Amino acid sequence: MRPPIGQVEGKKQAVEQMFDTIAPRYDLLNRVLSMGIDQGWRRRVVALLSEDKPRKILDVATGTADLALASMRLQPEHITGVDIAEGMLEMGRKKIAALDLSDKITLQRGDSENLPFEDNRFDAVTVAFGVRNFENLYAGLSEMRRVLRPGGKLVVLEFSKPSHFPVKQLYSFYFRQVLPRVGSTVSGVSGPYQYLNESAMAFPDGKDFLAELTKAGYRTVTAEPQTFGIATIYTAIK
Ligand SMILES: C[S@@+](CC[C@H](N)C(=O)[O-])C[C@H]1O[C@@H](n2cnc3c(N)ncnc32)[C@H](O)[C@@H]1O
């Protein structure tokens, strides 16, 4: 059960199935494998929205709602999270209920390539570690633009490939050798962490991703590498 790499038909169902399977252990694996760095990156995404003061936020590929929860710092009116994997959403709903935030954050099943919202509905759209999994990247980016209000901001957090010695070599070793082994031991399944490595390597990062954003109609696109370029945060305006 390993989804295909790149933009291939049938990827969506395979991705959904994979995330439903790992959902109960997703948060634990995230913290262990990234040594907690991932939460710092999510906080940076939120900081990049602080000046915009968005009232209505959409978190695409919300998973277990970590970014939606972090975005509560912005004191928005409402946050909506969408994801194709119901198992991930279930875990997210439990976290939201435990924090008594169910009236502020709503999670619903939805496909980023066919979002169930009217045009111009949100002040900001966020997506963390989601775009790499889309079956059709252009469709996903265009849909997120459609539901953003004019002048609204998209913020994307995604893995990228560090290009400098020795981080490039260390990262490659960690991603290829350590991560799939630890991932399969803790999760009990071998596919997902092999997929994580391969999909991150194949993903168009940096300038290539900025070109994808521009192609989908965004303006003022920026890329801010995080932690030696292991991840990058992109911003784009509708
Ligand atoms: C690596 S997880 C990231 C979850 C969360 N954003 C986070 O930061 O932890 C990727 C998520 O993307 C979701 N996903 C993949 N393709 C999707 C699509 N086409 N529409 C909506 N969600 C999708 C998966 O179900 C999964 O929950």
The ligand as an SDF file (V2000), in Angstrom:
LIG
                    3D

 27 29  0  0  0  0  0  0  0  0999 V2000
    1.1780   14.4800    5.5450 C   0  0  0  0  0  0  0  0  0  0  0  0
   -0.4960   14.7570    5.9220 S   0  0  0  0  0  0  0  0  0  0  0  0
   -0.4910   16.4070    6.5180 C   0  0  0  0  0  0  0  0  0  0  0  0
   -1.5610   16.6960    7.5070 C   0  0  0  0  0  0  0  0  0  0  0  0
   -1.5060   18.0510    8.2010 C   0  0  0  0  0  0  0  0  0  0  0  0
   -1.6840   19.1410    7.2760 N   0  0  0  0  0  0  0  0  0  0  0  0
   -0.2390   18.2380    8.9910 C   0  0  0  0  0  0  0  0  0  0  0  0
    0.4260   19.2640    8.8200 O   0  0  0  0  0  0  0  0  0  0  0  0
    0.0950   17.3540    9.7900 O   0  0  0  0  0  0  0  0  0  0  0  0
   -1.1880   14.9220    4.3110 C   0  0  0  0  0  0  0  0  0  0  0  0
   -2.6930   14.9540    4.3000 C   0  0  0  0  0  0  0  0  0  0  0  0
   -3.1210   15.3200    2.9810 O   0  0  0  0  0  0  0  0  0  0  0  0
   -4.3530   14.6850    2.7490 C   0  0  0  0  0  0  0  0  0  0  0  0
   -4.6390   14.7500    1.3110 N   0  0  0  0  0  0  0  0  0  0  0  0
   -3.9350   14.2070    0.3080 C   0  0  0  0  0  0  0  0  0  0  0  0
   -4.5050   14.4570   -0.8810 N   0  0  0  0  0  0  0  0  0  0  0  0
   -5.6190   15.2080   -0.6090 C   0  0  0  0  0  0  0  0  0  0  0  0
   -6.6340   15.7790   -1.4140 C   0  0  0  0  0  0  0  0  0  0  0  0
   -6.6420   15.6210   -2.7370 N   0  0  0  0  0  0  0  0  0  0  0  0
   -7.5970   16.4990   -0.7960 N   0  0  0  0  0  0  0  0  0  0  0  0
   -7.6180   16.6520    0.5570 C   0  0  0  0  0  0  0  0  0  0  0  0
   -6.6920   16.1090    1.3620 N   0  0  0  0  0  0  0  0  0  0  0  0
   -5.7010   15.3940    0.7910 C   0  0  0  0  0  0  0  0  0  0  0  0
   -4.1180   13.2970    3.3140 C   0  0  0  0  0  0  0  0  0  0  0  0
   -5.3030   12.5870    3.5370 O   0  0  0  0  0  0  0  0  0  0  0  0
   -3.3600   13.6230    4.6080 C   0  0  0  0  0  0  0  0  0  0  0  0
   -4.2040   13.7510    5.7160 O   0  0  0  0  0  0  0  0  0  0  0  0
  1  2  1  0
  2  3  1  0
  2 10  1  0
  3  4  1  0
  4  5  1  0
  5  6  1  0
  5  7  1  0
  7  8  2  0
  7  9  1  0
 10 11  1  0
 11 12  1  0
 11 26  1  0
 12 13  1  0
 13 14  1  0
 13 24  1  0
 14 15  1  0
 14 23  1  0
 15 16  2  0
 16 17  1  0
 17 18  1  0
 17 23  2  0
 18 19  1  0
 18 20  2  0
 20 21  1  0
 21 22  2  0
 22 23  1  0
 24 25  1  0
 24 26  1  0
 26 27  1  0
M  CHG  2   2   1   9  -1
M  END
$$$$
